[in-house]
Amino acid sequence: MQRNRLRELLDADKPSVGTHLHTPWPSMFEMVGHSGKFDYIEYVAEYAPYDLHTFDNLGRAVDLFENMSSMIKVEQEPRGHIANRAIGAGIQNLLFADVRTVEDVKACVASVRAETPEDGGQHGVNMRRYARFGEEAGSPEFLQSCRDSVVALMIEKKPAVENLEALLSVPGVDMVQFGPADYAMSIGKPRAYTDDEVLEAEKYIIETALKMGIAPRAEINEASSAQKYLDMGVKHFCLGTDVVILMQWFRSEGESMKQVLANI
């Protein structure tokens, strides 16, 4: 079974840095790996196009790099199917979107852990690539791999913030990430990302997670934004998003080129 770099860092209480990719092109995953600067890649499947072949190919790309693992952002439905197939392809860690209730969180954790009396999950023996197509299925290494999968939650809806301590009390939750855009919309303040109520919710989530021994993660667009979160006790970051970087470049450089050509 492959090493899980993110799990290793979490267990050692050391910081981690990931980056977001929407593209399903495996070579982009290789580019991140060749940089040698990131501990994992989050494939943002909630917003990106994919099929089951995509998962296998992304898993293969990440396997080229011993010190890098991967994560997938799993949309609300069908959570269990996506999580199971992504893990089977070698995408080891899961970020579940749109959780609202304790039952949601229990279902997320169960979709990742093995179906044994000890683990209490719903992940069965299979013949997918992460288990060498059946050669390691059901082995002690297979069971440990399921235990090592990092379960992260997007806390982004009003009910999730209101019931945060109950959600984080579910055994098996490793990490939380605040979603200001969805939270702002869920409280009737669309796009009010810097509203006091939104900022206070983020602060509450980080403080509560730390108090309960759950790792909070911050999503930032540039390294210069990290200090605010470091001061709050955050050690885990996901830096940059491919589509945001491209959109900014298209706008800025496209406008600059228009100005260069304006007098022709």
N, C-alpha and C positions, 0 to 999 in steps of 0.2 A: 504494500500500500504506500501511496505517496505521503511525504511529509506535509504537515499542515502548518505552514509558517505563522499564520495568524493565531492559531491555537497556542503554539509555542510561546509567542510573545505575550498573549493574555495570561497564560499560566505563570510566566516569569515576572509578571507585573511590569513589563517593559512597553514603551510606546510603539505604535504601529502607524504606518502610512500607506493608504491605498489611493487609487485613482479610479474615476468613473469612465467607463466606455459604453457607448450605445452601439457602436458598429459591430456587426457580426463577423467582420473580416479577421480571421485568426492572426494574420500578419501584424495587425495593430497590437494584439496581445504580445506578440514577440518583440515589437519595438519597445514596449514598456519593460519587458523582461531584460532586454539588452541594455537598457539605461542603468540597471542595477540599483535604482533609487527607491523602488517600491516593494512593499512586503506582500501586497495582494492587489488584484484588480477586481473591482465590482462591475459585473456586467448588469446594466440597468434594464433588465428584461421587461420590467413593468411598462417601459415606453418604447422599447426597441423591437424590431422584427426578428423572429427566430423560428426555427423548427427543431426537431429532435436531432437532426444531423448537426446543426449549429452547436448544440451543447457538446457533442462528442468532439468536434473540431476545436472548440475553445479549450476543452479539457486537455487535449493533446498539446496545444500551444503552451499552456501554462506548465505542463509536465516537463518541458524543456529546461525549466529554470528551478534549480534545487531550492533556492531561497525565496521563492515567490509562490503564493497560493492564490485562490480566487474566491469570489463571493458572487451570488446572484441575488438581485432584488426581485422578490417574488410578488406578483400582483395578487389582488384579493381572491380571485377565483380563476382557475381551480388550484388552490394553494398546494394541496397534497400531491397532485399529479406532477406539477412543475417541480416541486422540491425533490420528489423521488427520482424523477428522470435527470434532473441536474446533478444530483449527488452521484447517480449511476454513471454519469459521463465524466466525473472527476472534478466537478465544481463543488468544493468541499464545504463552503460556508454559506449561510442563508440569511438574507435580510427580508423580513416579512412586512409588507405594506398593509396599511389600513386595519390594523388590529384595534378592536374596541372593547372586547370583553375577556374575562378570564377563560371562557370556553374557546375563544379564538386563539389565545396564547397556548392553551393546552393542545389544541389541534396542530398548531405550528410545531411545537416541540415533538409531538408524537410522530409527525411525518418525517422527522429526521432520525430519531433514535430507533434502535433495533427492537423487534418484537420478541423480547425475552422477559421472563418474570422480573429480572433485575432492572432492565431498562424501561420497560413499560411503553415501548413505542409501537409503531405500525410499519416499520421498515423491515421487509422480509428478505430472505435469501434470494439472490438473483444472479443473472449471467451477464451483467453489464461490464463496461470496460474497467471501472475502478476496482472491480473484484477479479480482474483478469479473466473475464468472460466465464466466471464460475469457478476457476481454480482456487480462489481465496474466499469464496462465498461461505459464510457461516463460521469462518475461522476466528480465533481470538483476535487476529489483526483486523479482520473485518468489523467485529463488534467494537473494537477500540476506535476504529475510524469513525463509526457512527457516533460514538460518544464524543469524539474530538470535534465534530462539526460545530462551528460556532453558530449559535442561534441569536440573531439580532432582530430587534423590533423597531419599526418606525412608530414613534409616538406622535401622531399628527392629527388626531381627531379629538374633539372636545370630550367625548366619553372616556377616551383613553387617558387623557390628562386628569380628569376627575377621579378615575379609578386606578391611578398609576401604581400605588403601593400594592394593590391586589394583583395587578398584572405582573409586576416585577417579583412577586412572591411565588410565582409558578416555578417549580424546579426545572432547571435546564435553560433558563434565559441567561445569556452571557453579556449582551451589549444592547444599548439603546441609542437611537438617533432621532432627534427632534425634526419634524417637518413643518417649518413655519408657514409655507404657502397653503398647505391643506388645513393647518390649524386656523390660520386667519380666515379662510373661507368658511370653516365649520362654525366659527363664532360670529359670522355675519360681517366680517371685515375683509373682503377679498383684496389681495395684493398689499395689505397693510403689514408688511414684513417687519417694520421697525416700530409698530404700535407698542405702547407700553404693556398692554395685556399680552401680546405675543412674546415680547422679550421676557416678561415675568414668567410665562409658561416655560420657556426654554431654561431659564435659571432654576426654576422649580424642578424640572426633569433632571437636570445635571446634578443638583444637590441631593435629590432623592435617590438617584441611581448610586451615587458615591456612598451615601449612607447605608444602602442596602447591599453593597458589594457587587454592583453591576457596573460594567464599564460604559461610560458615556462616550459617544463619538461625535465629532463635529465635522460638518461638510463645509469646506472653504474653497474659494477660488484662487487664492494666492497665499504663499507662505507667510506674508506679512500680517495676515489676519489671525494667525494662530495664537498670538500672545494673550489675547482676551480670554481664550479658552484655557490656555495653560494656567493662567492666574486663577481660574475656577477649579482647577484640578483635573482637567481633561488631558488624557495622554494619547488618545486615538483620533486619527484624522483621515478624511478622504479628500484628497486635494485635486481640484480641477475636474472638468467634464469635457469630453471631446467636442460635443456639439456646441457648448458655450464658447469654447476657444475659437472654433471655426466661425460661429456667427459674429463674434467680436472682430475677428480679422476681416471677414467679408465686408462688414460695415465700415471699419476704419480705413482699410487699405483701398477698398472700392471708392470711398469718398475722396481719398487723397488722389487717386488716379483720375477721377472725374475733374478735380481741380487742376491737375497738370494739363489735362486736355481741353480745359474750358475755353481757351482763346484760339483754338485751332478752327 
